[in-house]
């Protein structure tokens, strides 16, 4: 397996890279930071829209080194094998219970964080 094979199938590879990124617990922002690849360039890779083979090779090499995977793992990646992360929190206080203001604020922050996670995934 060579990077040329990946380049020839860059649309399929892009969607697999996106799933690999998610399975490693990254957002596009965090993945951009750890790989040193800009978000617009990552988006182009994920969409399979990188037309320059040298650019494609450079960025695939960065991803392989950062995530510690092989070319074969990218090609053979099966997103169904990876369990989806699910976050759950509950406010199981009695209905007549009044939260103190700090607890209300913390629940609101948690709710906002979960909402942001949904937007990035």
N, C-alpha and C positions, 0 to 999 in steps of 0.2 A: 504494500500500500504506500502510495506517495502523495505528496501534497498536490501534485498535478491531478491525481484522481479526485481529490477533494475539490479542487478548483473547477473541474468539469461538472461536478454535482453540487455547486455552491448553494443552490436554493435549499436542497435537502439538508446539507451540512449546516446551513444557517439556522434552520429550525431546531436541529439537534443541539447546536451550541447554545441556543436560548434555553432549551430544556435542561441542559447540563448546568448552565449558570444558575437556574432556579433551584435545581436539586442540590447545589452546593450552598444554598441559602443566601445567594447574592441578589441584589437589585441591579439594575443597569448602572446606577451611580456607583455602588460599591464595587461592581465588577470592573468598571472603567478605572477606578482608583487602583485596584490591585494589579490589573494587567498593564496599566499605563496607556490604554487605548481610549481615545475620546469617545464620548457617547454617540455622536453622529456616525463615527466610523463603526462602532459596535452595531448600531442600528442597520447600517449598510451590510455588515457581515451577516446579521441575523436574517435579513431579508434576501440575502443572496445577490446583492446588487453591487458587489465589489468587482469591477471589471478589469482591474490591473492585477496581473498574476503576482508581481513582486510585492505589492501592497498586501495582497491576500496571504501570501506566504509568510511575510513578516509578522502579521497579526495572528495568524494561526499558530505560528511558532511561539509567540508570547503567551497565548492562551494555553497551549500544551504544557509549557514550562510552568506557568502559574498554577494551573489546576492539577498538574501532574497526571496527565492522561496520555494515551497514545493515539496515533492516527486511526488505528483499528477500533479503539474504543469509541471514537467519534462516529465512525461509520456504523458500527454495530450497536450504538446506544439505543436502548429501548426505554422510552419514557414511562411505559406502563410498569416497569420493574421498580421504579422509585415511588415510595409512599409519599403522598402529599402531606405537608405540614399543615396542621390545623391548630389554631389558637382559640381557646375558649376561656371565658371568664364569666363569673356569675355573681349576681347580687342576690344572694339567697337570704337576705335579712327579712324578718317578719314585716308584714305590710304596714303595721303601725309604727315601725322603727324609723326614727329620723336620723339620717347620717349627719355627722358633723361636717362643716364646710370643707375641711381638708379632705375627708373621704370622698365627698361629692366631686371635688376637683380631681382627685386621683382617678375615679371612675371615668370622668369625662376625658382625661388625658389618655387612659387606656383605650377608650372607645375611638378617639381620634387616631391613635397609633394603628389600631386594627384597620380602620378605614384607609389610612395611607398605604398599609401593606396590600390591601385589596387593589388599590390603584396601580401599584408597581408590578403586581403579578397578574 
